[in-house]
Amino acid sequence: MSGDELLRTLSALSNPHRLRVIAALAEGRRYVSQLAREMSMSRPLLTVHLRKLESAGLVTGSLELSEDGKAMKFYELAEFELLLTPESVARAATTLSEGTGDE
């Protein structure tokens, strides 16, 4: 994993709401509205969190049509495993893009 990918992944996981989304999706894929109800979260806020997780490669979204023709967005977990060791962090640090840092 590159340094930039590691930062993107850790950033996505650094929010308790996003950790709860991961936990919910570990039980199976969900329609956005269903997940929002289960998490007692507004759909717009949930969508922000899902996009952050998707950009980090932790979840995937797909559009499907319901029987009545409505577009429904489903999300599910992507296959991932994150093993952090001092050595893996050091390797990732050598690949960081210029300008990546504390902002």
Legacy VTK file of the C-alpha trace (Angstrom):
# vtk DataFile Version 3.0
C-alpha trace
ASCII
DATASET POLYDATA
POINTS 103 float
0.000 0.000 0.000
1.400 3.396 -0.958
1.696 6.224 1.522
-1.115 8.143 -0.158
-3.391 5.070 -0.073
-2.575 4.506 3.590
-3.442 8.114 4.443
-6.713 7.878 2.488
-7.635 4.626 4.264
-6.754 5.852 7.747
-8.593 9.113 7.117
-11.701 7.196 6.046
-11.546 5.029 9.165
-10.882 7.918 11.554
-14.558 8.758 12.013
-16.856 6.822 14.380
-19.815 7.079 11.964
-17.766 5.527 9.173
-16.618 2.726 11.491
-20.286 2.041 12.251
-21.067 1.991 8.523
-18.316 -0.609 8.021
-19.753 -2.657 10.895
-23.270 -2.510 9.432
-22.088 -3.472 5.957
-20.128 -6.396 7.418
-23.568 -7.968 7.932
-24.440 -7.562 4.247
-25.092 -5.020 1.534
-27.611 -2.297 2.178
-29.748 0.185 0.281
-28.809 3.745 1.289
-32.212 4.576 2.800
-32.254 1.316 4.752
-28.778 1.976 6.124
-29.688 5.573 7.015
-32.710 4.373 9.012
-30.684 1.697 10.794
-28.021 4.228 11.739
-30.458 7.053 12.607
-28.615 9.311 10.176
-29.850 11.574 7.399
-29.345 10.242 3.875
-27.250 13.265 2.815
-24.865 12.839 5.764
-24.656 9.088 5.227
-23.884 9.685 1.548
-20.939 11.912 2.508
-19.547 9.137 4.712
-20.160 6.449 2.080
-18.357 8.493 -0.585
-15.342 8.888 1.699
-15.280 5.131 2.329
-15.737 4.426 -1.382
-12.884 6.747 -2.372
-10.649 4.826 0.046
-11.659 1.545 -1.607
-13.369 0.199 1.518
-16.920 0.008 0.133
-18.427 -0.221 -3.329
-21.692 1.236 -4.537
-23.952 0.049 -7.324
-27.168 1.394 -8.817
-30.042 -1.002 -9.359
-33.570 -0.474 -10.603
-36.448 -1.460 -8.356
-39.511 -3.202 -9.758
-41.261 0.166 -10.073
-38.332 1.665 -12.001
-36.717 3.689 -9.220
-32.933 3.848 -9.077
-31.660 2.403 -5.812
-28.077 2.776 -4.605
-26.709 -0.230 -2.740
-23.408 -0.369 -0.869
-21.354 -3.314 0.251
-17.919 -3.862 1.707
-14.970 -4.262 -0.589
-12.491 -6.978 0.290
-9.784 -5.370 2.372
-7.294 -6.159 5.085
-5.206 -3.603 6.896
-2.089 -4.725 8.735
-0.104 -1.903 10.292
3.398 -2.502 11.510
6.207 0.005 11.989
7.841 -1.484 8.904
4.740 -1.186 6.708
4.260 2.429 7.790
7.933 3.175 7.059
7.622 1.618 3.570
4.453 3.598 2.889
6.111 6.821 4.046
8.763 6.501 1.328
6.055 6.669 -1.354
4.164 9.756 -0.165
3.397 12.344 -2.827
4.980 15.762 -2.606
2.838 18.159 -0.637
1.261 15.389 1.427
1.493 16.344 5.043
-0.149 18.057 7.943
-2.520 20.708 6.691
LINES 1 104
103 0 1 2 3 4 5 6 7 8 9 10 11 12 13 14 15 16 17 18 19 20 21 22 23 24 25 26 27 28 29 30 31 32 33 34 35 36 37 38 39 40 41 42 43 44 45 46 47 48 49 50 51 52 53 54 55 56 57 58 59 60 61 62 63 64 65 66 67 68 69 70 71 72 73 74 75 76 77 78 79 80 81 82 83 84 85 86 87 88 89 90 91 92 93 94 95 96 97 98 99 100 101 102
